[in-house]
Amino acid sequence: MNKHISPFPPSAAAAYARLAEFAPYAGQDYAKKRNFDLGGAVSGGPSAHSHVSTLSPYLRMKLLDEGDVSRAVLNQMTPGAADKFIAEVWWRTYWKGWMEQRPTVWTAYRDDLARLHNEVQTQSGLRQRWEAACLGETGIDPFDHWARELAQTGYLHNHARMWFASIWIFTLKLPWQLGADFFLRHLLDGDAAVNTLSWRWVAGIQTQGKTYLAEASNIAKFTDGRFIGVKGLADSAVPVTAPAQPNRQEIAQIAPYDGAPADRVGLLLHSDDIVAPPLDALGVTPVSTAYLDCTTAQSPWRTASMVTDFRKALVHDLTTQAMMLDADVSVSDWASAQGLDRIITPHAPVGAVRSALRHVRKAGTVPVTEIRRPIDSAAWPLATAGFFKFRAHIPELLEQFG
């Protein structure tokens, strides 16, 4: 397999340049071409994903947020002209808010993954089929191409992700959780909520009874004829059996910062948000900054080094002073070495970072204050049901943040 090819420079300048370059094309051009996967940078070739924004790795790290992207686009055109693109941007917000109100979905996925990890080790048939899918050696040409593209670039077009997930589940008959894990270990934009819930949607669990079936004619059309007459695809997609949807919970309130002026405060950035919250309003100047990367904690298998390297490089681009925390240097060790009285950190949504911070709190060494972004506080509680109910609130969210 060829060396990694990263079409995503890990810098704030690159993210904002990409946003500025794409914004004028977020209207009719995007609406017409957004479903076409014209090819990624596999085997050294150029990427043809210029008709979509490819901003998701930067959004995933909160280097950009939905408000930033919406403002850039609405400076170029009306909300009506940008409707398709704006809706896609806010899908990410919706998934995050939905999961915040149903955190047991993530817990159940993690439990399933632990069980499946054991089954892959002990069942040779499952292991062989799983390995063939991960390596792109199934004999299904488009699927194998996408597996290699993902491994080499850390990215897939959204339509390709849907086809890939459908083939994984309904043609290859592999557990959806293993596919979600494969994505999460390789996608630069892999996110606990967005990834898990998207795979559940394809499997017919998220919107119960509604599945997505990859069809040869659809693949041929929307890959512009790159893959014609694909053989062997499933001709039906029976929803995966799963427990009923959990009851919705209220999103937890964030306690305000109550530190004393003389406190030694540490700023803890992490792999769910690498941007420092506005500390001036709190009268806080951190004496030390650290970065906690919990990417590898999301899977029992090895996460692609491209993913962790990209995220650490983005942090380094923003601040060269951040201490990198890992298995050898824990949050508690850092706090002790720096003599911290308190830690301030961006809010961690459902996922591995939240679990890590929970352990820090249980240790009771240093109080931790999380600061949630206003855009998340406003939008997440609106994700109570399906996306289209949430979408009705997008104009008011744009009024406030866009």
C-alpha positions as CSV (number, residue, x, y, z in Angstrom):
1,M,0.0,0.0,0.0
2,N,1.3,3.5,-0.8
3,K,2.3,6.0,1.8
4,H,-0.3,8.2,3.3
5,I,-1.5,11.1,1.2
6,S,-3.0,13.9,3.3
7,P,-5.1,16.5,1.5
8,F,-5.7,18.3,4.8
9,P,-2.9,20.7,5.9
10,P,-3.0,20.8,9.8
11,S,-3.2,24.5,10.2
12,A,-5.8,27.2,11.0
13,A,-4.6,29.2,7.9
14,A,-5.4,26.2,5.7
15,A,-8.8,25.7,7.3
16,Y,-9.9,29.4,6.8
17,A,-8.4,29.5,3.3
18,R,-10.4,26.4,2.3
19,L,-13.6,28.0,3.8
20,A,-13.0,31.2,1.9
21,E,-12.3,29.4,-1.3
22,F,-15.4,27.2,-1.1
23,A,-18.0,29.7,0.3
24,P,-18.8,31.3,-3.2
25,Y,-19.7,27.8,-4.5
26,A,-21.9,26.7,-1.6
27,G,-25.2,27.5,-3.4
28,Q,-26.4,26.1,-6.7
29,D,-23.0,24.6,-7.6
30,Y,-23.0,22.6,-4.4
31,A,-26.7,21.6,-4.6
32,K,-26.1,20.1,-8.1
33,K,-22.8,18.3,-7.5
34,R,-22.8,17.4,-3.8
35,N,-23.8,13.8,-4.3
36,F,-21.1,13.0,-6.9
37,D,-18.1,11.2,-5.6
38,L,-15.6,11.9,-8.4
39,G,-12.6,10.3,-6.7
40,G,-10.1,10.7,-3.9
41,A,-6.4,10.9,-3.9
42,V,-5.7,7.1,-3.9
43,S,-2.4,5.9,-5.2
44,G,-1.0,9.4,-5.5
45,G,-3.7,10.8,-7.8
46,P,-5.2,14.2,-7.2
47,S,-8.4,14.5,-5.2
48,A,-11.6,15.4,-7.1
49,H,-13.6,16.3,-4.0
50,S,-13.5,20.1,-4.9
51,H,-17.3,20.2,-5.3
52,V,-17.8,19.6,-1.5
53,S,-16.3,21.8,1.2
54,T,-13.9,19.1,2.8
55,L,-14.1,21.2,6.0
56,S,-15.2,18.3,8.2
57,P,-11.8,17.5,9.8
58,Y,-11.5,21.1,10.9
59,L,-15.1,21.2,12.1
60,R,-14.5,18.0,14.0
61,M,-11.7,19.6,16.0
62,K,-13.8,22.8,16.6
63,L,-11.1,24.9,14.8
64,L,-14.2,26.0,12.8
65,D,-17.7,25.7,14.1
66,E,-21.1,25.8,12.4
67,G,-21.4,29.6,13.0
68,D,-18.1,30.3,11.3
69,V,-19.0,28.3,8.2
70,S,-22.5,29.7,8.0
71,R,-21.3,33.3,8.3
72,A,-18.7,32.8,5.6
73,V,-21.3,31.4,3.2
74,L,-24.1,33.9,4.1
75,N,-21.6,36.7,3.3
76,Q,-21.7,35.4,-0.3
77,M,-25.4,34.5,-0.8
78,T,-28.8,34.4,0.8
79,P,-29.9,31.6,3.2
80,G,-32.3,30.3,0.5
81,A,-29.5,30.0,-2.1
82,A,-27.3,28.1,0.4
83,D,-30.1,26.0,1.9
84,K,-28.7,22.6,1.0
85,F,-25.2,23.3,2.2
86,I,-26.3,25.1,5.4
87,A,-28.5,22.1,6.3
88,E,-25.6,19.7,5.8
89,V,-23.4,21.8,8.1
90,W,-26.0,21.7,10.8
91,W,-26.5,17.9,10.5
92,R,-23.3,17.6,12.6
93,T,-24.8,19.8,15.3
94,Y,-28.0,17.7,15.2
95,W,-26.2,14.4,15.7
96,K,-24.2,15.9,18.6
97,G,-27.3,17.2,20.3
98,W,-29.2,13.9,19.8
99,M,-26.4,11.9,21.4
100,E,-26.1,14.4,24.3
101,Q,-29.7,13.6,25.2
102,R,-29.2,9.8,24.7
103,P,-25.7,9.0,26.0
104,T,-26.5,5.3,26.6
105,V,-26.3,4.8,22.8
106,W,-22.6,5.4,23.0
107,T,-22.2,3.2,26.0
108,A,-24.1,0.4,24.3
109,Y,-21.9,0.8,21.1
110,R,-18.8,0.6,23.3
111,D,-20.1,-2.6,25.0
112,D,-20.9,-4.2,21.7
113,L,-17.4,-3.3,20.4
114,A,-15.8,-5.0,23.3
115,R,-17.8,-8.1,22.7
116,L,-17.0,-8.1,19.0
117,H,-13.3,-7.5,19.6
118,N,-13.3,-10.9,21.4
119,E,-15.3,-12.5,18.7
120,V,-12.9,-11.3,16.0
121,Q,-10.1,-12.9,18.0
122,T,-11.9,-16.2,18.4
123,Q,-13.9,-16.7,15.2
124,S,-11.7,-17.3,12.2
125,G,-14.5,-16.8,9.7
126,L,-15.5,-13.4,11.1
127,R,-11.9,-12.3,11.4
128,Q,-11.2,-13.2,7.7
129,R,-14.2,-11.3,6.4
130,W,-13.5,-8.3,8.7
131,E,-9.8,-8.2,7.6
132,A,-10.7,-8.4,3.9
133,A,-13.2,-5.5,4.3
134,C,-10.7,-3.4,6.2
135,L,-7.9,-4.0,3.7
136,G,-10.1,-3.5,0.7
137,E,-9.8,-7.1,-0.5
138,T,-13.4,-8.1,-0.9
139,G,-13.5,-8.2,-4.7
140,I,-16.2,-5.5,-4.8
141,D,-14.3,-2.8,-6.7
142,P,-15.9,0.4,-5.4
143,F,-15.9,-0.8,-1.8
144,D,-12.3,-1.9,-2.0
145,H,-11.4,1.5,-3.6
146,W,-13.1,3.4,-0.7
147,A,-11.4,1.2,1.9
148,R,-8.0,2.1,0.4
149,E,-8.9,5.8,0.0
150,L,-9.9,6.0,3.6
151,A,-6.7,4.3,4.8
152,Q,-4.5,6.6,2.7
153,T,-6.2,10.0,3.0
154,G,-8.3,9.9,6.2
155,Y,-11.4,11.0,4.3
156,L,-14.3,9.8,2.2
157,H,-17.1,11.6,0.3
158,N,-20.3,11.4,2.3
159,H,-22.1,9.5,-0.4
160,A,-19.2,7.0,-0.5
161,R,-19.6,6.6,3.3
162,M,-23.2,5.6,2.8
163,W,-22.5,3.1,0.1
164,F,-19.6,1.7,2.0
165,A,-21.7,1.2,5.2
166,S,-24.5,-0.3,3.3
167,I,-22.2,-2.9,1.6
168,W,-20.5,-3.6,4.9
169,I,-23.8,-4.4,6.6
170,F,-26.1,-5.9,4.0
171,T,-23.7,-7.4,1.4
172,L,-20.7,-8.5,3.5
173,K,-23.0,-9.3,6.5
174,L,-20.6,-7.7,9.0
175,P,-21.7,-6.1,12.3
176,W,-22.3,-2.4,11.8
177,Q,-20.3,-1.7,15.0
178,L,-17.1,-3.0,13.4
179,G,-17.7,-0.8,10.4
180,A,-18.3,2.3,12.6
181,D,-15.1,1.4,14.4
182,F,-13.1,1.1,11.1
183,F,-14.3,4.6,10.2
184,L,-13.6,6.0,13.6
185,R,-10.0,4.7,13.5
186,H,-9.3,6.2,10.1
187,L,-11.4,9.3,9.5
188,L,-9.8,12.6,10.3
189,D,-13.3,13.9,11.0
190,G,-14.3,10.7,13.0
191,D,-16.6,11.8,15.8
192,A,-18.4,9.7,18.4
193,A,-21.9,11.0,17.7
194,V,-21.8,11.7,14.0
195,N,-20.1,8.4,13.1
196,T,-22.1,6.1,15.4
197,L,-25.5,7.6,14.5
198,S,-24.8,7.7,10.8
199,W,-24.0,3.9,10.8
200,R,-27.1,3.3,12.9
201,W,-29.1,5.2,10.3
202,V,-27.8,3.0,7.4
203,A,-28.5,-0.1,9.4
204,G,-32.1,0.9,10.1
205,I,-31.7,1.5,13.8
206,Q,-31.5,5.3,14.1
207,T,-34.7,5.9,12.1
208,Q,-36.2,2.6,13.0
209,G,-37.1,0.5,9.9
210,K,-35.5,2.9,7.4
211,T,-32.3,1.5,5.9
212,Y,-30.0,2.6,3.0
213,L,-29.4,0.1,0.2
214,A,-26.3,0.6,-2.1
215,E,-27.4,-0.1,-5.7
216,A,-25.1,-0.6,-8.7
217,S,-27.0,2.0,-10.8
218,N,-26.8,4.6,-8.1
219,I,-23.1,4.0,-7.7
220,A,-22.5,4.2,-11.4
221,K,-24.4,7.5,-11.7
222,F,-22.9,9.3,-8.8
223,T,-19.3,8.2,-9.4
224,D,-19.7,9.6,-12.9
225,G,-19.2,6.1,-14.4
226,R,-16.1,5.2,-12.5
227,F,-17.8,2.0,-11.3
228,I,-20.2,0.5,-13.7
229,G,-22.1,-2.8,-13.4
230,V,-21.0,-3.6,-9.8
231,K,-21.8,-7.3,-9.2
232,G,-22.8,-9.1,-6.0
233,L,-24.5,-6.3,-4.1
234,A,-27.3,-7.1,-1.7
235,D,-30.7,-6.6,-3.4
236,S,-32.5,-5.8,-0.1
237,A,-31.6,-4.2,3.2
238,V,-33.5,-5.7,6.2
239,P,-33.2,-3.5,9.3
240,V,-30.7,-4.7,11.9
241,T,-32.4,-5.9,15.1
242,A,-31.6,-3.6,17.9
243,P,-33.0,-2.5,21.3
244,A,-35.6,0.2,21.4
245,Q,-34.4,3.9,21.4
246,P,-33.4,5.0,24.9
247,N,-35.5,7.6,26.7
248,R,-34.3,11.2,26.2
249,Q,-32.5,12.9,29.0
250,E,-32.1,16.5,29.7
251,I,-28.7,17.9,28.8
252,A,-26.6,18.5,31.9
253,Q,-26.1,22.1,33.0
254,I,-22.6,23.5,33.2
255,A,-21.5,24.8,36.6
256,P,-20.0,28.3,36.4
257,Y,-16.3,28.9,37.1
258,D,-15.9,29.8,40.8
259,G,-12.2,30.0,41.2
260,A,-10.3,32.6,43.3
261,P,-8.2,35.3,41.7
262,A,-5.0,33.8,43.1
263,D,-5.7,30.3,41.8
264,R,-3.1,28.7,39.5
265,V,-5.3,27.6,36.6
266,G,-4.4,25.2,33.8
267,L,-6.0,25.2,30.4
268,L,-6.8,21.7,29.1
269,L,-7.5,21.5,25.4
270,H,-8.6,18.1,24.1
271,S,-9.4,16.1,20.9
272,D,-13.0,17.3,21.0
273,D,-12.1,21.0,21.1
274,I,-8.7,22.5,20.5
275,V,-9.7,26.1,20.8
276,A,-9.3,27.9,24.1
277,P,-12.6,29.3,25.5
278,P,-12.7,33.1,26.2
279,L,-10.9,33.2,29.5
280,D,-10.6,37.0,29.7
281,A,-14.2,37.3,30.8
282,L,-13.3,35.1,33.7
283,G,-10.3,37.1,34.6
284,V,-8.1,34.0,34.1
285,T,-4.6,33.7,32.7
286,P,-3.6,30.1,32.6
287,V,-0.1,29.2,34.0
288,S,0.1,26.1,31.8
289,T,-1.7,24.6,28.7
290,A,-2.0,20.9,27.9
291,Y,-3.6,18.9,25.2
292,L,-5.4,15.6,26.0
293,D,-5.8,13.3,23.0
294,C,-8.3,10.5,23.7
295,T,-8.5,9.4,20.0
296,T,-6.9,6.0,20.7
297,A,-9.3,5.3,23.6
298,Q,-12.2,5.1,21.2
299,S,-11.3,1.6,19.9
300,P,-9.8,-1.6,21.1
301,W,-7.8,-1.7,17.8
302,R,-5.0,0.6,16.7
303,T,-6.1,4.1,15.5
304,A,-4.4,5.2,12.3
305,S,-1.4,7.4,13.1
306,M,-2.5,9.9,10.5
307,V,-5.5,10.8,12.7
308,T,-3.6,11.4,15.9
309,D,-0.7,13.2,14.1
310,F,-3.2,15.5,12.3
311,R,-4.9,16.5,15.6
312,K,-1.6,17.1,17.4
313,A,-0.3,19.1,14.5
314,L,-3.4,21.3,14.6
315,V,-2.9,22.0,18.3
316,H,0.8,22.8,17.7
317,D,-0.3,25.3,15.0
318,L,-2.5,27.1,17.5
319,T,-0.1,27.0,20.5
320,T,3.4,25.7,20.6
321,Q,3.3,25.8,24.4
322,A,0.8,22.9,25.0
323,M,2.1,19.9,26.8
324,M,1.0,16.7,25.1
325,L,-0.7,14.3,27.5
326,D,-0.9,10.6,26.8
327,A,-0.8,7.3,28.6
328,D,2.6,8.2,30.2
329,V,1.6,11.7,31.4
330,S,-1.9,11.9,32.8
331,V,-4.0,14.9,33.5
332,S,-3.5,14.4,37.3
333,D,0.3,14.2,36.7
334,W,0.3,17.4,34.7
335,A,-1.8,19.2,37.3
336,S,0.4,18.1,40.1
337,A,3.7,19.0,38.3
338,Q,2.3,22.5,37.6
339,G,0.9,23.0,41.0
340,L,-2.6,23.7,39.6
341,D,-5.5,24.7,41.8
342,R,-8.0,24.4,39.0
343,I,-8.4,23.2,35.4
344,I,-10.5,24.9,32.8
345,T,-11.4,23.0,29.6
346,P,-13.8,23.2,26.7
347,H,-16.9,21.1,27.2
348,A,-16.4,17.5,26.2
349,P,-19.5,15.9,24.5
350,V,-20.3,12.2,24.8
351,G,-17.2,10.2,24.0
352,A,-13.8,9.2,25.2
353,V,-12.7,12.7,26.4
354,R,-15.8,12.9,28.7
355,S,-14.9,9.6,30.2
356,A,-11.3,10.7,30.8
357,L,-12.5,13.9,32.5
358,R,-14.9,11.9,34.6
359,H,-11.9,9.9,36.0
360,V,-10.1,13.1,36.8
361,R,-13.1,14.4,38.8
362,K,-13.4,11.1,40.6
363,A,-9.7,11.3,41.6
364,G,-10.6,14.6,43.3
365,T,-7.1,16.0,42.8
366,V,-8.0,19.3,41.0
367,P,-11.5,20.8,40.3
368,V,-12.4,20.9,36.6
369,T,-14.6,23.5,35.1
370,E,-15.9,22.9,31.5
371,I,-17.0,25.8,29.3
372,R,-19.6,25.0,26.7
373,R,-19.8,27.0,23.5
374,P,-23.0,29.2,23.3
375,I,-23.8,27.7,19.9
376,D,-23.9,24.2,21.4
377,S,-25.9,25.3,24.4
378,A,-28.5,26.8,22.0
379,A,-28.6,24.1,19.4
380,W,-28.2,20.8,21.1
381,P,-31.4,20.9,23.2
382,L,-33.3,21.3,19.9
383,A,-32.3,17.8,18.7
384,T,-35.2,16.1,20.5
385,A,-36.5,14.0,17.6
386,G,-35.8,13.7,13.8
387,F,-33.6,16.1,11.8
388,F,-36.4,17.8,10.0
389,K,-37.9,19.0,13.3
390,F,-34.4,20.3,14.2
391,R,-34.0,21.9,10.7
392,A,-37.0,24.1,11.4
393,H,-34.9,25.8,14.0
394,I,-31.9,26.5,11.8
395,P,-33.2,30.0,10.7
396,E,-33.3,31.1,14.4
397,L,-29.9,29.6,15.0
398,L,-28.5,31.5,11.9
399,E,-30.1,34.7,13.3
400,Q,-28.1,34.2,16.5
401,F,-24.9,32.7,15.2
402,G,-24.8,33.0,11.4
